[in-house]
């Protein structure tokens, strides 16, 4: 399936891109994150399982078990605080 994956804040900075088209067999957001981590390098560091990373699916906050559908938009971003 084809997805649009967006990256925000420090993740975008580390990867050097804010968005990419991804072809995947991942069933869930967690599976997709695992596929991206497997790329190694900045992906492995920025999206590592132990790092606090939030996800949105089609602009709705979700957990890792959210099911992906063809053409969806997935966004990854670190938690942010205001002040």
N, C-alpha and C positions, 0 to 999 in steps of 0.2 A: 504494500500500500504506500501511497505517497502522502507525506505530511509536510507542513511548514513548521519549522522549529525556530523559535525566537529566543534570544538570550538578552538579559538585561543586567545593568550595573556592572559589578566586578566580574561576572561571568562573561559578559560581552567584551569587556576589556581584555581579559585573559585569552579569549579565543580569537580576538581580532575581527569578529563579525557579529552583527546583530540578528542575522536571520540566514537560514539556509533551507533548501528543499532536501528532504531525506526520504529515501526509499527504504522501507523497513518491513520486517516480519513480526515486529513486536506487537503483542496483544494489549499491553497495558503501558501506562506512563512509566512505571517502574522498569519494565522490560526495555523500553526505549532508552531510558537513562543508562541502563546497563550496557546497551549497544554502543552508546556514545562514549561511555567510560572505556570500553574495550578498544576504542581508537587510540588510546594512550595520550601522552603529552599533556597539553593544557586541558583536554577533555577529562582525562583521568583525574587531574588535580581539582579542577573546578566543580566537577559533578560527582566526586567520590562519594561512596555510600555513607561515610561518616560525617560528611559536610551538611550543614543546614541549607537546603535548597528547596524553595517552594515551587509549585507547578500549577499552571492553569491550562485547561483544555477548552478551546473555543471561548476564551476570556472568562471562564468560570474557575475559581480555585478548586483544586481536586487533590486527592491523595494519590499515592502510587498505584493503587488498584483500579483507577479509572480506565475504562476500556476505550481503546483507540478505534477510530473509524477512518476510512479513506478520505483524504482531503482535509482532515482536521488541522487545527493550529494548536501547537503545544508551546508553551512559554516556560522557561526556567529562569528563576531569579533568586538572589539571596534574600533572606528576611531583611526588612528595612525598619528603622525606627525613626521617629520624628522628634523634634525637640525645639 
